[in-house]
Amino acid sequence: MQVITSENNPLIKEVKSLKLKKYREQKELFFIEGVRFVEEALLSEEEIKALIISKSMANDQNVIELVRKAEQRNSSIKLCSVPDNMFKNLSDTQTPQGVIAVVKMKAYNLNDAVGRNNGKNNLFIILDAVQDPGNMGTIIRTADAAGFNAVIAGKGCVDIYNPKVLRSTMGSIFHIPVIETDDLSHAINYLKSKGIKIYASHLNGMKNYYELNLSHDIAFIVGNEANGISDQIAALADCLIKIPMYGRAESLNAAIAAGILMYEVVRQISNN
């Protein structure tokens, strides 16, 4: 394992730059933190470029096991140890967990995502300008748990490689495709051309979500936390649906709404 002590080391400078979206996009790299998160990456098919360990964690048994797995998986992964104060400067968390992995971004194709469920229903969640990192990450995690094909994130959505998004996915970023697009209308029309019915969660929805037969190929659209789904995107839906409010709240958190809709699909498919 290489020992790095200089802040001017190219790898250290690169990791620092990955805190900014523009550099993540330029380099097509992002970084993750924590033993469990890094372990998820090692168990996936992701391309890991480097593993950086804080000096005080170098003898931790969980970290030693991660290093062993990294060495077994790919000999080209850079393995580095850095002083604790340097690691703290790299970390994006208040309490660093002592291990960082630099990971290559993976590009997903919408065409490949259709049919990804191996003969099961095609299920998608479409996000229109969802901007809260916690909501984005939780929706990705829930879509993974519910067995959806993919998450489609339109223009105006928070960057899926934002560190807060990544942490909120709890590793699901490596389990389910997240497709970013600047043309959400095109993506929706493509899904419709494949026979996938589009439902938009909307305050003006004519039907409650549980009144519909959802046990077929479907995609749900969930909108911006403050403004909901744009009129342009809502107009593309086959049906506007709503989650009824029984108290005084006007609406639900975007991630909660998405979770309710996704698991209603799971319930209906399971019952059929």
C-alpha positions as CSV (number, residue, x, y, z in Angstrom):
1,M,0.0,0.0,0.0
2,Q,1.3,3.4,-1.0
3,V,1.8,5.9,1.8
4,I,0.9,9.5,0.7
5,T,1.9,12.5,2.9
6,S,1.7,15.4,0.5
7,E,-1.5,17.4,-0.2
8,N,0.0,18.0,-3.7
9,N,-0.2,14.3,-4.6
10,P,-2.2,14.0,-7.9
11,L,-4.6,11.5,-6.4
12,I,-5.3,13.6,-3.3
13,K,-5.9,16.7,-5.5
14,E,-8.2,14.7,-7.7
15,V,-10.3,13.4,-4.8
16,K,-10.6,17.0,-3.5
17,S,-11.8,18.2,-6.9
18,L,-14.5,15.5,-7.0
19,K,-16.4,17.4,-4.3
20,L,-17.6,19.7,-7.1
21,K,-20.0,18.6,-9.8
22,K,-18.1,20.1,-12.7
23,Y,-15.0,18.1,-11.9
24,R,-17.0,14.9,-11.3
25,E,-18.5,15.3,-14.8
26,Q,-15.2,16.2,-16.4
27,K,-13.4,13.2,-15.0
28,E,-16.5,10.9,-14.9
29,L,-15.5,9.9,-11.4
30,F,-17.1,10.2,-7.9
31,F,-16.1,9.1,-4.4
32,I,-17.8,7.3,-1.6
33,E,-17.1,6.9,2.0
34,G,-17.5,4.3,4.8
35,V,-16.8,0.6,5.2
36,R,-20.2,-0.7,4.2
37,F,-20.6,1.7,1.2
38,V,-17.2,0.7,-0.1
39,E,-17.9,-2.9,0.4
40,E,-21.1,-2.5,-1.7
41,A,-19.0,-1.0,-4.4
42,L,-16.5,-3.9,-4.3
43,L,-19.4,-6.4,-4.5
44,S,-20.9,-4.7,-7.5
45,E,-19.6,-4.4,-11.1
46,E,-18.4,-0.8,-10.6
47,E,-15.0,0.2,-11.8
48,I,-13.0,1.3,-8.7
49,K,-10.0,3.4,-9.4
50,A,-8.6,3.9,-5.8
51,L,-9.0,3.0,-2.2
52,I,-7.8,5.6,0.4
53,I,-7.4,4.7,4.0
54,S,-6.8,6.9,7.0
55,K,-3.7,5.9,9.0
56,S,-5.6,5.2,12.2
57,M,-7.9,2.8,10.4
58,A,-5.1,0.9,8.6
59,N,-5.2,-1.9,11.2
60,D,-9.0,-2.1,11.6
61,Q,-10.1,-5.6,10.7
62,N,-13.0,-4.4,8.5
63,V,-10.7,-2.1,6.5
64,I,-8.1,-4.9,6.2
65,E,-10.8,-7.1,4.8
66,L,-11.8,-4.4,2.3
67,V,-8.2,-4.1,1.1
68,R,-8.0,-7.8,0.7
69,K,-11.2,-7.8,-1.4
70,A,-9.9,-4.9,-3.5
71,E,-6.7,-6.8,-4.2
72,Q,-8.5,-10.0,-5.1
73,R,-10.9,-8.1,-7.4
74,N,-8.6,-6.0,-9.4
75,S,-4.8,-5.5,-9.1
76,S,-5.1,-2.1,-10.8
77,I,-6.9,-0.5,-7.9
78,K,-4.6,2.1,-6.2
79,L,-4.3,1.3,-2.5
80,C,-3.2,4.3,-0.4
81,S,-2.8,5.3,3.2
82,V,-2.9,9.0,4.3
83,P,-2.5,10.8,7.6
84,D,-5.7,11.3,9.6
85,N,-5.7,15.1,9.1
86,M,-5.3,14.7,5.4
87,F,-8.1,12.2,5.3
88,K,-10.4,14.6,7.2
89,N,-9.8,17.2,4.5
90,L,-10.8,14.7,1.8
91,S,-13.9,13.6,3.6
92,D,-17.3,15.1,3.1
93,T,-18.7,14.0,6.5
94,Q,-18.4,15.4,10.0
95,T,-17.2,12.1,11.4
96,P,-15.0,10.4,8.7
97,Q,-15.1,6.6,8.7
98,G,-11.6,6.2,7.5
99,V,-12.0,4.8,4.0
100,I,-12.8,6.4,0.6
101,A,-13.2,4.7,-2.8
102,V,-12.9,6.6,-6.1
103,V,-15.4,5.1,-8.5
104,K,-15.9,5.5,-12.3
105,M,-19.3,6.7,-13.4
106,K,-21.4,4.3,-15.3
107,A,-23.6,5.4,-18.2
108,Y,-27.0,3.7,-18.5
109,N,-29.2,3.4,-21.6
110,L,-32.9,3.7,-21.4
111,N,-33.3,1.1,-24.1
112,D,-31.3,-1.4,-22.0
113,A,-33.4,-0.6,-18.9
114,V,-36.6,-1.7,-20.6
115,G,-36.8,-5.4,-20.1
116,R,-34.1,-5.4,-17.4
117,N,-36.5,-7.2,-15.0
118,N,-36.1,-10.5,-16.9
119,G,-39.7,-10.9,-18.0
120,K,-41.3,-9.3,-15.0
121,N,-43.2,-6.0,-15.2
122,N,-41.4,-2.9,-16.5
123,L,-41.4,-0.5,-13.6
124,F,-39.9,3.0,-13.7
125,I,-39.9,6.1,-11.4
126,I,-39.4,9.4,-13.3
127,L,-38.3,12.5,-11.4
128,D,-39.1,16.0,-12.6
129,A,-36.7,18.5,-10.9
130,V,-36.4,16.7,-7.6
131,Q,-33.8,18.9,-5.9
132,D,-33.3,17.6,-2.3
133,P,-30.4,15.2,-2.0
134,G,-32.0,13.2,0.7
135,N,-35.2,12.8,-1.3
136,M,-33.2,11.7,-4.4
137,G,-31.2,9.2,-2.5
138,T,-34.1,7.8,-0.7
139,I,-36.1,7.4,-3.9
140,I,-33.2,5.5,-5.5
141,R,-33.0,3.2,-2.5
142,T,-36.7,2.6,-2.4
143,A,-36.9,1.9,-6.2
144,D,-34.1,-0.7,-5.7
145,A,-36.0,-2.3,-2.8
146,A,-39.2,-2.4,-4.8
147,G,-37.6,-4.1,-7.7
148,F,-38.0,-1.2,-10.3
149,N,-36.1,-1.3,-13.6
150,A,-34.6,2.2,-13.2
151,V,-34.9,5.7,-11.9
152,I,-35.0,8.5,-14.6
153,A,-33.9,11.9,-13.4
154,G,-34.8,14.8,-15.6
155,K,-33.2,18.3,-16.0
156,G,-33.3,20.3,-12.8
157,C,-32.8,17.3,-10.5
158,V,-30.0,17.3,-8.0
159,D,-26.8,15.6,-9.2
160,I,-27.1,11.9,-8.4
161,Y,-23.4,11.8,-7.5
162,N,-23.8,14.6,-4.9
163,P,-22.3,13.0,-1.7
164,K,-25.5,13.5,0.3
165,V,-27.5,11.7,-2.5
166,L,-25.0,8.9,-2.5
167,R,-25.1,8.4,1.3
168,S,-28.9,8.4,1.2
169,T,-28.9,5.6,-1.3
170,M,-27.2,3.3,1.2
171,G,-25.5,1.5,-1.6
172,S,-28.5,1.2,-3.9
173,I,-26.7,3.5,-6.4
174,F,-24.8,0.3,-7.4
175,H,-27.9,-1.9,-7.7
176,I,-30.3,0.0,-9.9
177,P,-29.7,2.1,-13.0
178,V,-30.2,5.9,-12.6
179,I,-30.6,7.5,-16.0
180,E,-30.0,11.2,-16.2
181,T,-31.5,13.1,-19.1
182,D,-31.9,16.7,-20.3
183,D,-35.0,15.7,-22.3
184,L,-37.5,14.1,-20.0
185,S,-40.3,14.5,-22.6
186,H,-38.3,12.3,-25.0
187,A,-37.7,9.6,-22.3
188,I,-41.4,9.6,-21.4
189,N,-42.5,9.3,-25.0
190,Y,-40.0,6.4,-25.5
191,L,-41.5,4.5,-22.6
192,K,-44.9,5.1,-24.0
193,S,-43.8,3.7,-27.3
194,K,-42.8,0.5,-25.4
195,G,-46.4,0.1,-24.0
196,I,-45.5,1.5,-20.6
197,K,-48.4,3.5,-19.0
198,I,-47.4,6.8,-17.5
199,Y,-49.0,8.0,-14.2
200,A,-48.2,11.4,-12.8
201,S,-48.6,12.1,-9.0
202,H,-50.5,15.4,-9.1
203,L,-52.5,17.5,-6.7
204,N,-55.2,17.7,-9.4
205,G,-55.2,14.0,-9.9
206,M,-58.7,12.6,-10.8
207,K,-58.2,9.2,-9.2
208,N,-56.7,8.0,-6.0
209,Y,-53.6,5.8,-6.6
210,Y,-55.2,2.7,-5.0
211,E,-58.3,2.8,-7.2
212,L,-56.3,1.9,-10.3
213,N,-55.0,-1.4,-11.6
214,L,-51.2,-1.0,-11.5
215,S,-50.2,-4.6,-12.0
216,H,-48.8,-3.9,-15.5
217,D,-45.9,-2.1,-17.2
218,I,-45.9,1.4,-15.6
219,A,-43.9,4.5,-14.8
220,F,-44.7,7.0,-12.1
221,I,-43.7,10.7,-12.4
222,V,-42.9,12.5,-9.1
223,G,-42.2,16.2,-9.2
224,N,-40.3,19.0,-7.5
225,E,-40.7,19.4,-3.8
226,A,-42.2,22.9,-4.0
227,N,-43.9,23.1,-7.3
228,G,-44.7,19.5,-8.2
229,I,-44.6,18.3,-11.8
230,S,-44.3,20.9,-14.6
231,D,-47.3,21.4,-16.8
232,Q,-45.3,20.2,-19.9
233,I,-44.4,16.9,-18.2
234,A,-47.8,16.4,-16.6
235,A,-49.4,16.7,-20.1
236,L,-47.6,13.6,-21.2
237,A,-49.1,11.4,-18.6
238,D,-51.8,8.9,-19.4
239,C,-53.4,9.6,-16.1
240,L,-53.0,12.1,-13.3
241,I,-53.3,10.4,-9.9
242,K,-53.3,11.6,-6.3
243,I,-52.5,10.4,-2.9
244,P,-55.4,11.6,-0.7
245,M,-54.7,14.0,2.2
246,Y,-56.8,13.3,5.3
247,G,-55.3,15.9,7.6
248,R,-54.4,19.5,7.0
249,A,-51.1,18.9,5.1
250,E,-51.3,19.9,1.5
251,S,-48.9,17.3,0.2
252,L,-46.3,14.7,1.1
253,N,-42.6,14.7,0.9
254,A,-41.5,13.6,-2.6
255,A,-39.6,10.5,-1.3
256,I,-42.6,9.4,0.8
257,A,-45.0,9.9,-2.1
258,A,-42.7,7.9,-4.4
259,G,-42.4,5.1,-1.8
260,I,-46.2,4.9,-1.4
261,L,-46.7,4.6,-5.1
262,M,-44.0,2.1,-5.7
263,Y,-45.1,-0.2,-3.0
264,E,-48.7,-0.1,-4.1
265,V,-47.4,-1.6,-7.4
266,V,-45.5,-4.2,-5.5
267,R,-48.6,-5.1,-3.5
268,Q,-50.9,-5.4,-6.5
269,I,-48.4,-7.5,-8.5
270,S,-47.9,-9.8,-5.5
271,N,-51.6,-10.2,-5.1
272,N,-52.0,-11.1,-8.7
